[in-house]
Amino acid sequence: MDEVMKKATRAALLFAACCLLVWAVVPEWRTIAAGLVLGLAASLSNTFLLRRRVDWMGKVVTELGPRKMGLGLAGRLATILLVVMVAKKYPEQFSLPSTLIACFLMPFVTLAYAYFLNKRNL
């Protein structure tokens, strides 16, 4: 799990760096690049929240510890809602469609890395 998360995080940061380069070089695409970076930041934070939650659930199951409940899905959806509200409030700086697309990028990147890692290990 750690290797998949490291590789997915590196890929996301590389993609964000490319978007920032596009933002600096191509003025016509600034809103799209900024929206992608904003959505990617939310996607990364949601990925780390979900990873922490999965690690915690594994610990609870193995140790039979107390079962306290957190926000779970609501916290991750609130992060997406906040990013979308920012993109909606400042349409001259962030593209709403690109922000929404980038919000759901990390789960697919993580899934692809996990698939190829498992295929390589078989």
N, C-alpha and C positions, 0 to 999 in steps of 0.2 A: 504494500500500500504506500509506503514512504517513497519508493522509487517512482511509482506512477505519479504521485503528487508532485514530486520534484520535477519530473519531466514535463508535466502539464503546466506547472507554474512557470518553468523556463520558456515554454512555448508561448504562454500568454504574455509574459514580459517582453519577449521578442516581438510578438505581434503589436503590443502597445508601443514599443520603440519604433516600429515601422510606421504605425499610425501617427506618431508624433513627428516623424520625419516628413510624412506626407502633409501633415498640418503646416509644417514650416516651409515646405517647398511649393506646394500647389495651393494657392489661395482659394480657388474655386471649390476645393474639397475640404476646407477647414471645418465646416459644420459636421460633415460626415465623419471625419477623422476624430474630432472631439467627442462626438456621440459614441463612437466605437470605444474610445478610451474610457469614457464614463461608464458605459455598460459593462466593459471588461472589469473595471474596478469592483463593481457590484457583484459580478459573477465570481471573481476571485474571493471576495469576502464571504459569499455564500458557500463556496466550495470549502473554505477552511472551517466555517461554522458546521457544515454537514460532516466533515471529517472528524471534528471534535465530538460531535454527537454520536457518530458511529463508534468511535473509540470508547466513549463513555458507556454506550449500550453493551459493548463487548465486555467491558470491565464489570458491569452490573450482572450480566448473565454468568460470567465465570466465577465471580465471588459471592453471588447472591446478596449483594448489598442493598441498601435502601433504594427505593424507586421514587425519586423525586422527578417531577415533570417540569419541563421548561416550555419555552414558546415553540420550539421546533419549526414547523413549516410557517407559522405566522411571522416569525422573525425574518425568515428569508424572503417571504412575500412582501413584508414591509420594506425591506431594503430595495427590492425591485420597484415598489411603488414610489419610494422616495426619489430614486433615480429618474423614473419616468416623469414625476412631477417637476423635477429640476429641468429636464429636457423640454417639457411642455411650457414652462414659465419663460425659458430663454431660447426660443426657436431660432434666433439669429446666431446663437453660438453652438447649439447642439441639434443634431438631426434626430428626431424622435424615432423613425424607423431603424436607423443604425444603432441607436441606443438599445432598443428592444431586441434587436438581433444579437448584439454583443452580450446582453444580459443572460442569454442561454447558451453561450459559447463554451464555457468551461465544462459543463457536463458531457458534451460531445467529445471534447478534446481528451478528457479523462477516460471516457469509455474507449476511444480509439487507442490510446496508449495502453490501457489495460488489456484490450483484445490482442494487440500485437505482442505485448510482453508475454501473455499466456500462450500465444501461438508459438513464440520463439522457445519457450521453456518446455513445450511438449515434445 
